[in-house]
Amino acid sequence: MFTHETKIRVRYGETDQMGYLYYGYYALYYEQGRGDAMRSLGFTYKELEEQGTIMPVVSMQSEYLRPAYYDDLITVKTILKELPDSYFVTFHSELYNEAGKLINKGSVTLAFFDPVTRKKTKLPEVLKERLAPFFNIDEQV
């Protein structure tokens, strides 16, 4: 299993009239967590795109358990529970407040997609190589 944590501070402009983090911003927090997780593996979405793979979102699920408030420091935990072996990858996200309480959880499924052929493609080898050690799989899978 691969996990990565990143911190995000709730900005005033991200809150609603009740002072809660607006529900629509959770997807952005998931995205920042995914992007930072990719960087921790040594490359970025931009580099993956330059190598011919884009990753559009095909589904998202979110469960709101507790509110986040302006100026809260949120820990976004991004988890890959399994090494992708098809055309899709699912990132699981858990958001925690400063007291360590789970405030939100969700998942986002993305497709591996070739922008030239406009067809789904398999997990890029570079990503498979970087993730393999987290799943106790030999890098020459």
Secondary structure, DSSP 4 states (H G I P E B T S, - for coil): -EEEEEEEEPPGGGB-TTSBBPTTHHHHHHHHHHHHHHHHTT--HHHHHHTT-B--EEEEEEEE-S--BTT-EEEEEEEE-S---SSEEEEEEEEE-TTS-EEEEEEEEEE-EETTTTEE-PPPHHHHHHHGGGGT--TT-
